[in-house]
Amino acid sequence: MIIGLFISVEDPKMRLVVKGVMQAAKTHGATVVIYGTATERVYSSLNESMLHRFFSFSPAKHDGVIFAFAGKLLQAYATTLWGAGFPAFLVGRQLGEVPNVINNNKETFCAIVHGLAEKGHRQIAFLSGSAETYSASERFLGYRQGLKECGIEFDPSLIIEGDYTSQTATLNLGIALAKGWRCTALIAANDNSAIGAMDAMRAAGLSPGADIEVVGFDNIPQAHWSKPPLSTYDPQLFQMGYRAAEELAKCIRKEAFETRVIVPACFMPRT
């Protein structure tokens, strides 16, 4: 059994996905061929023709394929493969009927709002992720749902546009703070954005954690080292990779398998 794994190798945390896939492959007697790109930007722009040209990729040489955190073009290719009867899995993405492994993004961000509201916060801001990604939209929906359940009126002015990068978070929040914008707590769509937001707060003379409580998502290594250490959620990437490969192996063998796997994120409080 040969499984192809497409993944961006720029992000160190993606190694956990690889380890999970490899461990499951070992359990199921499968061989994994890793197709990795050096940068996230290149990976997000790959399409079917590029796979053939850059990697000489051919479904005929594989029994199944996993696309981890793929851009829209690779997601579309996964849909094509699955529609043609070829075993395929998406990790961290959801599109059509393609089997996938995802986090409970909506529930997690709803829970974050509840946790902050229980501490007395009513001005809870949201630093958004990339508008094109499934995870970003689910996290925003969770934020909105959490506000509703806590009886907090949604305030559009408390939304800061982001794209999952620290640079954009620092820039956009810095502009808002310079204009007098304030909140008591901020939920960032990922840790990179949260860390960028804390940089903007310090530049504005504010103390992250004391003046504005910050919560992120991803549990990247920098979350441990930030000042103050960042409370965040761990997406359990090893488990996501493991479950994708495990269910794909079952699919290849024509055994019963789960087409929708939800891996709960775990809260990592640090403040």
C-alpha positions in Angstrom: 0.0 0.0 0.0 1.5 3.4 -1.1 0.1 6.6 0.3 1.0 10.0 -1.0 1.2 12.9 1.5 1.2 16.5 0.2 2.2 19.0 2.9 4.0 22.3 3.3 7.3 21.8 5.1 7.9 25.5 5.9 5.8 25.3 9.1 7.6 23.3 11.8 4.4 22.2 13.4 3.5 20.3 10.3 6.1 17.7 11.3 3.5 16.5 13.8 1.1 15.7 11.0 3.9 13.8 9.2 4.7 11.9 12.3 1.1 10.9 12.8 0.7 9.8 9.2 4.0 7.8 9.4 2.9 6.1 12.7 -0.4 5.0 11.2 1.2 3.9 8.0 3.6 1.7 10.0 0.6 0.2 11.9 -1.2 -0.6 8.6 1.9 -1.7 6.7 1.8 1.2 4.3 4.6 3.2 2.6 4.3 7.0 2.6 5.7 9.2 -0.2 6.0 12.8 1.0 5.6 15.6 -1.4 6.6 18.8 0.4 7.1 22.3 -0.8 9.5 24.8 0.8 7.0 27.6 1.4 3.4 27.9 2.3 2.8 30.3 -0.5 3.9 27.8 -3.1 2.0 25.0 -1.5 -1.3 27.0 -1.4 -1.0 27.7 -5.1 -0.4 24.2 -6.3 -2.9 22.6 -8.7 -3.2 19.3 -10.6 -1.0 20.3 -13.5 1.7 21.6 -11.2 1.7 18.3 -9.3 2.4 16.4 -12.5 5.0 18.9 -13.6 6.9 19.5 -10.3 6.6 16.1 -8.7 5.8 13.8 -11.6 2.8 12.8 -9.5 0.5 10.1 -10.8 -2.5 8.6 -8.9 -1.7 5.3 -10.7 1.5 5.0 -8.7 -0.4 5.4 -5.4 -3.2 3.6 -3.6 -4.4 6.8 -1.9 -3.4 10.4 -1.1 -3.6 12.8 1.8 -3.7 16.6 1.3 -2.8 18.3 4.6 -4.0 21.9 5.0 -4.2 22.3 1.3 -5.1 25.5 -0.7 -8.3 25.7 -2.8 -6.7 24.3 -5.9 -5.5 21.1 -4.2 -8.8 20.8 -2.4 -10.5 20.9 -5.8 -8.1 18.2 -7.1 -9.0 16.1 -4.1 -12.6 16.5 -5.0 -11.8 15.3 -8.5 -9.9 12.3 -7.3 -12.6 11.3 -4.8 -15.3 11.7 -7.4 -13.4 9.4 -9.7 -13.3 6.7 -7.0 -9.7 7.3 -5.9 -9.1 7.2 -2.1 -8.3 10.7 -0.9 -8.3 12.5 2.5 -8.1 16.2 3.5 -6.5 17.2 6.8 -7.6 20.5 8.3 -9.9 21.3 5.4 -13.5 20.4 4.4 -14.9 20.4 0.9 -17.8 18.5 -0.6 -17.9 14.8 0.0 -14.1 14.3 0.3 -13.3 12.5 3.6 -11.5 14.7 6.0 -10.0 15.2 9.5 -10.7 18.6 11.1 -10.7 20.3 14.5 -13.9 21.3 16.3 -13.2 24.9 15.4 -16.6 26.4 15.9 -17.1 24.7 19.3 -13.6 25.7 20.4 -14.0 29.4 19.7 -17.4 29.4 21.2 -15.8 27.9 24.4 -13.2 30.6 24.4 -15.8 33.3 24.5 -17.6 31.5 27.3 -14.3 31.3 29.3 -13.6 35.1 28.8 -17.2 36.0 29.7 -17.0 34.0 32.9 -14.0 36.2 33.8 -16.2 39.3 33.4 -15.2 40.3 29.9 -17.9 42.0 27.8 -15.7 43.8 25.2 -14.3 40.7 23.5 -12.6 41.4 20.2 -11.8 38.9 17.4 -8.7 39.0 15.2 -9.8 37.1 12.1 -7.9 34.6 9.9 -7.6 34.3 6.2 -11.0 34.9 4.6 -10.5 32.0 2.1 -10.1 29.2 4.6 -12.7 26.9 6.1 -11.1 27.1 9.6 -11.2 30.9 9.7 -14.9 31.0 8.9 -15.7 28.3 11.4 -13.7 30.1 14.1 -15.6 33.3 13.4 -18.9 31.5 13.6 -17.9 30.0 16.9 -17.0 33.5 18.2 -20.4 34.8 17.1 -22.2 31.9 18.7 -20.3 32.3 21.9 -21.3 36.0 22.1 -25.0 35.1 21.5 -25.0 32.3 24.2 -23.3 34.7 26.7 -25.8 37.4 26.0 -23.2 39.8 24.6 -24.3 41.9 21.6 -22.1 41.5 18.5 -20.1 44.7 17.8 -18.6 44.8 14.3 -16.1 47.4 15.5 -14.5 44.7 17.6 -13.5 42.7 14.6 -9.9 43.2 13.4 -9.0 41.9 10.0 -6.2 39.4 9.8 -4.7 36.7 7.6 -3.0 34.3 10.0 0.3 36.2 9.9 1.9 38.2 12.8 2.8 41.0 10.4 -0.8 41.8 9.4 -2.0 41.5 13.0 0.6 43.9 14.2 -0.2 46.4 11.5 -4.0 46.3 11.6 -4.3 46.2 15.4 -1.7 49.0 15.7 -3.7 51.2 13.4 -6.8 50.5 15.4 -5.1 51.2 18.8 -3.7 54.5 17.5 -7.2 55.6 16.8 -8.3 54.9 20.3 -9.8 51.5 19.7 -10.0 49.4 22.9 -11.2 46.0 24.2 -10.7 44.0 27.4 -10.0 40.7 25.7 -8.9 39.6 22.2 -9.4 36.2 20.6 -6.9 35.6 17.7 -7.7 33.1 15.0 -4.2 31.6 15.4 -1.1 32.0 17.5 0.9 34.0 14.9 -1.8 36.6 14.9 -2.0 36.6 18.7 1.7 37.2 19.0 1.6 40.0 16.4 -1.3 41.5 18.3 0.7 41.5 21.5 3.5 43.3 19.7 1.0 46.0 18.7 -0.3 46.3 22.2 3.2 46.9 23.6 4.0 49.4 20.9 0.8 51.3 22.0 1.9 51.3 25.7 -0.4 48.5 26.7 0.4 45.4 28.7 -0.8 42.2 27.0 -2.5 40.0 29.6 -3.0 42.8 32.0 -4.7 45.5 29.9 -6.0 43.1 27.2 -6.3 39.4 27.8 -5.3 37.4 24.7 -6.1 33.8 23.6 -4.8 32.1 20.4 -4.9 28.8 18.6 -2.2 26.3 17.4 0.1 26.0 20.4 3.2 26.9 18.4 6.5 27.0 20.2 6.5 30.8 20.3 3.4 30.6 22.5 5.6 29.3 25.3 8.2 32.1 24.9 5.9 35.1 24.3 5.6 37.8 27.0 3.4 36.9 28.7 3.1 33.2 27.7 0.1 32.8 25.4 -2.9 30.8 26.4 -3.9 28.8 23.4 -5.5 25.7 22.0 -3.5 22.7 20.8 -5.0 21.3 17.5 -3.5 17.8 18.2 -1.8 17.6 14.8 -0.2 14.3 15.4 -3.6 12.8 16.1 -5.0 14.5 12.9 -2.3 13.0 10.8 -2.7 9.6 12.4 -6.4 9.4 11.9 -6.3 10.6 8.3 -3.8 7.8 7.4 -5.7 5.3 9.5 -9.0 5.9 7.9 -7.5 6.2 4.4 -5.8 2.8 4.8 -9.3 1.3 5.7 -10.8 3.0 2.6 -8.0 1.6 0.4 -8.8 -1.9 1.8 -12.5 -1.3 1.2 -13.2 -1.6 4.9 -15.7 0.5 6.8 -14.1 3.9 7.6 -15.1 7.3 8.9 -15.5 10.0 6.3 -15.7 12.8 8.9 -13.2 12.7 11.8 -13.3 15.5 14.3 -10.2 15.9 16.6 -10.9 18.1 19.6 -8.4 20.9 20.3 -7.1 21.0 23.9 -6.8 24.2 26.0 -3.4 25.2 27.1 -3.8 27.9 29.8 -0.7 29.9 30.5 -2.0 33.1 32.2 
